[in-house]
Amino acid sequence: MELSGKQVIAADRDAVWTHLNDAETLKACIPGCQELTGTPEEGFDAVVKQKVGPVQATFKGHVTLENVNAPESYTLVGEGKGGVAGFAKGSAEVSLAPVAEGTELTYAVEAKVGGKLAQLGSRVVGGFARKMADSFFENFKAQVEGPGEDA
């Protein structure tokens, strides 16, 4: 399954990059995230509770950053296991480019699922993945831009 998109964030590229590497910001942006620990250098461990169609599971995963080219781009590579629900693994190419309105964040995700999740079919899983990605980047934009001028 592949997803891609872009989001324009009203902040400079360095500020967006800092937030992309901050565990607290990421935890606040990931829908269903109960715990997120780690550092960009060592990777992040996460616990995320989600319902995908009729399957509800708590996923425990690990994400590492590769091909880091600060403050322009990196690749997130991760895997999560949800017990009997199955697993998800994949990568996301994330890049930042300065634009007149601030910073344009572009992403391209490639993911695979297995177990009960795979049995739900690509329409259900694909729709869920799109919703999760959209929610994450909307939350991320709100976190970075803050409540107003004092962001």
C-alpha positions in Angstrom: 0.0 0.0 0.0 1.3 3.4 -0.9 0.2 6.9 0.3 1.6 10.3 -0.4 0.7 13.9 0.3 1.9 17.3 1.3 1.1 19.9 3.9 2.1 23.6 4.1 3.1 24.6 7.6 3.3 28.3 8.6 6.8 27.9 10.2 10.3 28.0 9.0 12.0 24.8 7.9 14.3 24.6 11.0 11.3 24.8 13.3 9.4 22.1 11.4 12.5 19.9 11.4 12.9 20.3 15.2 9.3 19.2 15.7 9.7 16.2 13.4 12.5 15.0 15.7 10.7 15.7 19.0 9.2 12.7 20.8 6.6 14.9 22.6 5.4 16.5 19.4 5.2 13.2 17.6 3.3 11.6 20.5 0.7 14.4 20.4 0.3 14.0 16.7 -0.1 10.2 16.3 -3.8 9.2 16.7 -4.2 6.7 19.5 -0.6 7.0 20.7 -0.3 6.1 24.4 3.4 6.2 24.8 6.4 7.4 22.7 9.9 7.3 23.9 13.4 7.6 22.4 15.6 9.9 20.4 16.2 10.6 16.7 19.7 9.0 17.1 18.5 5.7 18.7 15.0 5.5 17.3 11.6 5.8 18.9 9.5 3.1 20.6 5.7 3.6 20.5 2.5 2.1 21.9 -0.5 2.9 19.8 -4.1 1.7 20.4 -6.3 1.7 17.3 -9.4 0.1 15.8 -9.2 -0.9 12.2 -12.6 -2.0 11.0 -13.7 -4.6 13.5 -10.2 -5.3 14.8 -9.0 -3.4 17.8 -5.4 -3.8 18.9 -2.6 -2.2 20.8 0.5 -2.0 18.6 4.0 -1.9 20.0 6.5 -0.6 17.5 9.9 0.8 16.8 10.8 3.5 14.3 14.3 4.5 13.2 15.5 7.4 11.1 17.6 6.7 8.1 19.1 8.8 5.3 19.0 11.9 7.5 19.8 15.1 5.6 19.0 17.8 8.2 16.9 20.0 7.8 15.7 18.7 4.4 14.7 15.1 4.6 14.8 11.7 6.2 13.3 8.2 5.9 11.3 6.8 8.8 11.5 3.0 8.9 9.3 1.2 11.3 7.4 -1.9 12.4 4.6 -2.5 14.8 3.1 -5.7 16.2 -0.5 -5.9 17.4 -0.6 -9.5 18.7 -3.4 -11.5 17.1 -4.4 -8.4 15.0 -1.2 -8.8 13.0 1.6 -6.4 12.1 2.3 -3.4 10.1 5.7 -2.3 8.7 6.9 0.2 6.3 8.8 3.4 5.6 8.0 7.0 4.9 10.2 9.5 2.9 9.7 12.9 4.5 11.1 16.1 2.9 10.9 19.7 3.8 11.1 22.7 1.3 10.9 26.4 2.0 7.9 28.1 0.4 6.4 31.6 0.7 3.9 30.5 3.3 6.5 28.7 5.4 7.5 25.1 4.8 6.1 22.4 2.6 6.3 19.0 4.1 6.0 16.2 1.5 5.6 12.5 2.4 5.5 9.2 0.6 4.6 6.1 2.6 5.0 2.5 1.7 3.4 0.0 4.1 2.6 -3.7 4.5 0.2 -5.4 6.9 -0.2 -9.0 7.9 -2.4 -11.1 10.1 -6.0 -10.2 10.7 -5.4 -6.7 9.4 -4.5 -8.1 6.0 -7.7 -10.2 6.0 -9.8 -7.0 6.2 -8.9 -6.2 2.6 -7.1 -3.4 1.0 -10.1 -1.0 0.9 -10.6 -1.0 4.7 -6.9 -1.0 5.5 -6.1 1.6 2.8 -8.9 3.9 4.0 -7.7 3.6 7.6 -4.1 4.3 6.6 -5.1 7.4 4.7 -7.2 8.6 7.6 -4.3 8.0 10.0 -1.8 9.9 7.8 -4.2 12.8 7.3 -4.9 13.0 11.0 -1.2 12.9 11.9 -0.2 15.7 9.5 -3.2 17.9 10.5 -2.2 17.4 14.1 1.4 18.0 13.3 0.6 21.3 11.5 -1.5 22.4 14.5 1.3 21.5 16.9 4.0 23.4 15.0 1.9 26.5 14.2 0.7 26.7 17.8 -2.3 28.7 19.0 -1.4 32.0 17.4 1.4 34.5 16.8 3.4 33.4 19.8 4.1 30.0 18.3 
